[in-house]
Amino acid sequence: RSGEIAIFSMIVSFASAALRVDVSVSRSLDGVPAKRAAAVFDDFQWQRGGGLPVFVQARPPDERGRRRRLVAPLLLEETLMREADREFEYAVTGSGLMGSDLVAGSHRGVVKFADDDRGCALTWAVTFEAADNWRAALWQRVTENVIDTAAGNLAAYVATPLLHEIDLALPNCASPAAARDAFLDFVWERG
């Protein structure tokens, strides 16, 4: 009887391991201190989508004051569970269109920046449970691609020097459309 229980435990353990999506991506961000890279991650990736084909909308903070965002087109709600100086931990707190594929409450992502002799190292790890084996295999590949692309986009973004930045005050602009028109007129007509 105990042998049957041990075999059953091994089967259950194997089956649940097959459902787990586990991705870790690392990048070296040469010449970029970890503190700056973390600030850029917050602005470029968390707030603006990091160059991925997504739309990010800030949501009101949750009851504990943690920042949240809605990521379309999958309509995932992500919450920053913990923000440290150089580390972000987030979770999918609303699975949106992935509701039938993602086990509720199982998604965690951790993004870390650590200073090294060349700048800093970025490590981005994501884990979650999928609803079944074939979906786990699909989401493993999709997640690998998305996280690898997002990390690459962040590396490219911090490596690109800011060539020129200007604050421009446009007086007498009653609306954003009027401001846009005045800007385009200045740049293209009178530039």
Phi, psi and chi 1 to 4 in degrees:
 res  aa     phi    psi   chi1   chi2   chi3   chi4
   1 ARG       -  -42.5 -175.3   85.7 -177.7  138.3
   2 SER   -67.0  -31.3   68.1      -      -      -
   3 GLY   -64.4  -38.6      -      -      -      -
   4 GLU   -65.6  -39.8  -69.3  174.0    4.8      -
   5 ILE   -65.3  -41.4  -67.7  172.6      -      -
   6 ALA   -63.8  -42.4      -      -      -      -
   7 ILE   -65.0  -43.4  -69.8  171.4      -      -
   8 PHE   -60.8  -42.4  177.9   72.3      -      -
   9 SER   -61.7  -41.2  -86.2      -      -      -
  10 MET   -64.9  -40.3  -73.7 -179.8    4.9      -
  11 ILE   -64.7  -45.8  -69.1  169.3      -      -
  12 VAL   -62.1  -43.3  167.7      -      -      -
  13 SER   -62.5  -43.8  179.8      -      -      -
  14 PHE   -63.8  -44.3  173.9   75.3      -      -
  15 ALA   -63.0  -42.5      -      -      -      -
  16 SER   -72.2  -31.9   63.5      -      -      -
  17 ALA   -65.4  -35.3      -      -      -      -
  18 ALA   -68.2  -22.7      -      -      -      -
  19 LEU   -85.2  -10.9  -61.3  177.1      -      -
  20 ARG   -83.8  129.3 -174.7  158.8 -160.5   75.4
  21 VAL   -98.3  126.8  171.7      -      -      -
  22 ASP  -139.8  111.8 -166.8   -3.0      -      -
  23 VAL  -128.7  136.8  172.8      -      -      -
  24 SER  -139.4  129.2 -176.7      -      -      -
  25 VAL  -126.6  137.9  170.6      -      -      -
  26 SER  -124.4  146.7  -63.3      -      -      -
  27 ARG  -143.0  147.9  -73.9  -80.5 -169.8  -70.8
  28 SER   -97.7  126.8  179.7      -      -      -
  29 LEU  -107.7   87.7  -54.9  178.4      -      -
  30 ASP   -65.6  133.2  -65.3  -16.7      -      -
  31 GLY    76.0    8.0      -      -      -      -
  32 VAL  -119.0  115.5 -178.0      -      -      -
  33 PRO   -64.3  150.9   -9.2   18.4      -      -
  34 ALA   -58.2  -40.5      -      -      -      -
  35 LYS   -62.5  -42.1 -170.7  168.5 -175.6  154.5
  36 ARG   -67.5  -43.1  177.7  171.0  173.8  -98.0
  37 ALA   -60.7  -38.9      -      -      -      -
  38 ALA   -65.2  -40.7      -      -      -      -
  39 ALA   -65.3  -39.6      -      -      -      -
  40 VAL   -67.2  -40.2  170.3      -      -      -
  41 PHE   -56.5  -46.7  169.3   84.2      -      -
  42 ASP   -58.7  -47.7 -174.7   18.0      -      -
  43 ASP   -74.8  -54.6  173.6   59.0      -      -
  44 PHE   -72.8  -45.2  176.3   68.2      -      -
  45 GLN   -92.1  -55.9 -151.5  -60.1  -43.2      -
  46 TRP   -66.3  -45.6 -177.2  -99.1      -      -
  47 GLN   -86.3  -27.5  -65.0  178.2   39.8      -
  48 ARG  -122.2    1.8  -63.6 -171.2  -75.1  140.6
  49 GLY    93.2   -6.3      -      -      -      -
  50 GLY    62.9   30.4      -      -      -      -
  51 GLY    79.8    4.5      -      -      -      -
  52 LEU   -81.7  158.6  -64.2  173.5      -      -
  53 PRO   -79.0   64.3   28.9  -33.9      -      -
  54 VAL  -133.5  163.3  -62.3      -      -      -
  55 PHE  -114.9  128.2  172.7   74.6      -      -
  56 VAL  -111.8  129.1  174.0      -      -      -
  57 GLN  -124.1  123.9  179.6 -177.2   26.9      -
  58 ALA   -63.8  140.6      -      -      -      -
  59 ARG  -112.8  160.1  -51.7  -79.7  -68.8  164.1
  60 PRO   -60.8  148.4  -20.4   30.1      -      -
  61 PRO   -58.3  153.6  -20.5   30.2      -      -
  62 ASP   -74.6 -176.8   70.2    3.0      -      -
  63 GLU   -63.8  -17.6   64.6  -78.7  -11.2      -
  64 ARG   -99.9    7.0  -65.4  169.7   70.8 -174.2
  65 GLY    82.4   10.5      -      -      -      -
  66 ARG   -80.9  142.5  -62.0  178.2  -61.8 -159.7
  67 ARG   -70.7  143.6  -68.4 -169.1  -66.4  153.9
  68 ARG  -132.8  158.6  -60.9 -178.3  -50.7  158.8
  69 ARG  -146.8  154.7   69.3 -177.9 -171.0  166.3
  70 LEU  -108.3  128.6 -176.2   65.8      -      -
  71 VAL  -114.5  114.3 -178.2      -      -      -
  72 ALA  -101.4  149.8      -      -      -      -
  73 PRO   -91.6   -9.4   31.2  -34.0      -      -
  74 LEU   -78.6   -9.5  -67.8  176.9      -      -
  75 LEU    59.2   38.3  -57.5  177.5      -      -
  76 LEU   -77.4  135.5  -63.8  173.4      -      -
  77 GLU  -100.5  123.6 -179.5 -174.4   80.6      -
  78 GLU  -115.0  141.0  -65.0  178.1  -25.7      -
  79 THR  -122.8  131.9  -59.0      -      -      -
  80 LEU   -75.7  105.8  -84.4  174.3      -      -
  81 MET   -75.2  -34.8  -53.3  -54.4  -80.1      -
  82 ARG  -150.5  132.6 -170.1  171.9   57.2   78.1
  83 GLU  -124.0  120.0  -66.2 -179.7   67.4      -
  84 ALA  -115.7 -177.5      -      -      -      -
  85 ASP   -55.9  -41.6 -171.1   30.4      -      -
  86 ARG  -134.2   24.4  -62.9  173.9  177.4  136.1
  87 GLU  -148.6  139.5 -174.3  172.8  -33.7      -
  88 PHE  -127.2  132.9  -60.8   84.0      -      -
  89 GLU  -121.2  127.7 -179.6  179.5  -10.1      -
  90 TYR  -130.8  162.6   64.1   95.4      -      -
  91 ALA  -140.9  149.8      -      -      -      -
  92 VAL   -80.3  114.8  170.2      -      -      -
  93 THR  -106.1   -4.3   50.2      -      -      -
  94 GLY  -147.9  114.1      -      -      -      -
  95 SER   -84.2   -1.2   52.0      -      -      -
  96 GLY    48.4 -128.7      -      -      -      -
  97 LEU   -74.2   -6.1  -62.4  178.0      -      -
  98 MET   -93.2   10.2  -74.2 -176.2   63.5      -
  99 GLY   -53.7  -35.4      -      -      -      -
 100 SER   -87.4  -10.7   62.8      -      -      -
 101 ASP  -103.0  -28.0  -72.5    9.4      -      -
 102 LEU  -108.0  127.9  177.9   68.1      -      -
 103 VAL   -70.9  121.9  173.6      -      -      -
 104 ALA   -55.1  135.1      -      -      -      -
 105 GLY    79.6    2.3      -      -      -      -
 106 SER   -95.0  -15.3   68.5      -      -      -
 107 HIS   -82.3  127.1 -174.3  -74.4      -      -
 108 ARG  -137.4  139.7  -70.4  -75.3 -177.7  -91.1
 109 GLY  -129.6  141.2      -      -      -      -
 110 VAL  -131.8  127.2  177.0      -      -      -
 111 VAL  -118.7  122.6 -179.4      -      -      -
 112 LYS  -125.2  144.2  -65.0 -179.7 -177.4 -179.2
 113 PHE  -124.2  126.5  -59.7   91.2      -      -
 114 ALA  -128.7  127.7      -      -      -      -
 115 ASP   -60.6  140.9  -75.1  -47.6      -      -
 116 ASP  -139.8 -176.1   62.1   21.4      -      -
 117 ASP   -70.8  -13.0   57.6  -19.6      -      -
 118 ARG  -104.9  -10.5  -66.3  173.5   26.8 -164.2
 119 GLY   151.0  -98.8      -      -      -      -
 120 CYS  -153.9  162.1   75.5      -      -      -
 121 ALA  -108.9  134.1      -      -      -      -
 122 LEU  -104.0  130.6  156.0   67.1      -      -
 123 THR  -127.0  127.1  -55.0      -      -      -
 124 TRP  -126.2  114.9 -166.9  -28.5      -      -
 125 ALA  -120.2  136.6      -      -      -      -
 126 VAL  -132.8  134.0  174.7      -      -      -
 127 THR  -136.7  145.0   60.3      -      -      -
 128 PHE  -164.7  167.0   60.9   90.7      -      -
 129 GLU  -101.8  133.4  -60.5  -69.6  -34.8      -
 130 ALA   -95.8  162.1      -      -      -      -
 131 ALA   -70.5  -31.1      -      -      -      -
 132 ASP  -155.4  173.4   56.4   42.3      -      -
 133 ASN   -61.3  -46.7  -74.3  -27.0      -      -
 134 TRP   -66.7  -33.9   78.3  -94.0      -      -
 135 ARG   -70.5  -34.9  -69.8  179.0 -171.9  171.6
 136 ALA   -61.0  -44.1      -      -      -      -
 137 ALA   -63.2  -43.2      -      -      -      -
 138 LEU   -61.8  -51.2  168.2   70.4      -      -
 139 TRP   -69.9  -25.9  -73.1  112.7      -      -
 140 GLN   -60.6  -50.0  177.0   72.1   31.4      -
 141 ARG   -66.3  -43.7  -61.4  -66.4 -179.0 -100.0
 142 VAL   -62.6  -45.6  168.2      -      -      -
 143 THR   -65.4  -41.6  -55.2      -      -      -
 144 GLU   -56.1  -45.9  -73.3  169.8   -4.6      -
 145 ASN   -65.6  -46.6 -177.3  -85.6      -      -
 146 VAL   -65.0  -47.6  168.1      -      -      -
 147 ILE   -68.4  -40.0  -61.3  -55.5      -      -
 148 ASP   -61.9  -44.0 -174.3   61.1      -      -
 149 THR   -64.8  -45.3  -60.0      -      -      -
 150 ALA   -62.3  -41.6      -      -      -      -
 151 ALA   -65.9  -41.2      -      -      -      -
 152 GLY   -63.7  -41.0      -      -      -      -
 153 ASN   -61.8  -42.9  -71.1   -9.6      -      -
 154 LEU   -63.8  -43.5 -177.8   64.5      -      -
 155 ALA   -60.3  -44.4      -      -      -      -
 156 ALA   -65.8  -39.1      -      -      -      -
 157 TYR   -65.0  -45.2 -173.2   79.5      -      -
 158 VAL   -74.6  -22.0  -62.6      -      -      -
 159 ALA   -79.6  -19.4      -      -      -      -
 160 THR   -83.0  118.6  -56.0      -      -      -
 161 PRO   -69.5  145.1   23.3  -28.9      -      -
 162 LEU   -77.4  111.1 -176.2   57.8      -      -
 163 LEU   -79.9  -38.3  -60.4  176.5      -      -
 164 HIS  -159.2  134.1 -173.0   65.6      -      -
 165 GLU  -139.2  138.2 -178.3  176.1  -56.3      -
 166 ILE  -142.2  138.4 -173.6  168.8      -      -
 167 ASP   -95.0  128.2  -72.8  -32.2      -      -
 168 LEU  -123.7  122.7  178.7   62.9      -      -
 169 ALA   -96.1  125.3      -      -      -      -
 170 LEU  -110.5   98.9  -60.7  172.5      -      -
 171 PRO   -68.4  153.7   24.4  -29.6      -      -
 172 ASN    62.8   29.9  -55.7  -38.4      -      -
 173 CYS  -101.4  113.5  -70.4      -      -      -
 174 ALA   -81.8  -16.0      -      -      -      -
 175 SER  -151.2  164.7   70.0      -      -      -
 176 PRO   -58.6  -36.2  -26.8   35.2      -      -
 177 ALA   -64.7  -40.8      -      -      -      -
 178 ALA   -65.7  -38.4      -      -      -      -
 179 ALA   -64.3  -43.5      -      -      -      -
 180 ARG   -60.1  -47.4 -179.2 -160.2   62.7 -135.0
 181 ASP   -61.3  -41.9  -67.5  -16.0      -      -
 182 ALA   -64.9  -40.7      -      -      -      -
 183 PHE   -63.3  -49.0  173.3   77.6      -      -
 184 LEU   -62.6  -38.3  -68.8  173.9      -      -
 185 ASP   -62.0  -44.6  177.3   62.7      -      -
 186 PHE   -64.8  -46.1  173.5   76.6      -      -
 187 VAL   -72.5  -47.4  169.8      -      -      -
 188 TRP   -94.1  -30.2  -63.7  111.3      -      -
 189 GLU   -92.5  -43.4  -62.5  -64.4  -37.3      -
 190 ARG  -115.9   -2.2  -66.3 -178.7  -81.9  142.0
 191 GLY   -28.1      -      -      -      -      -
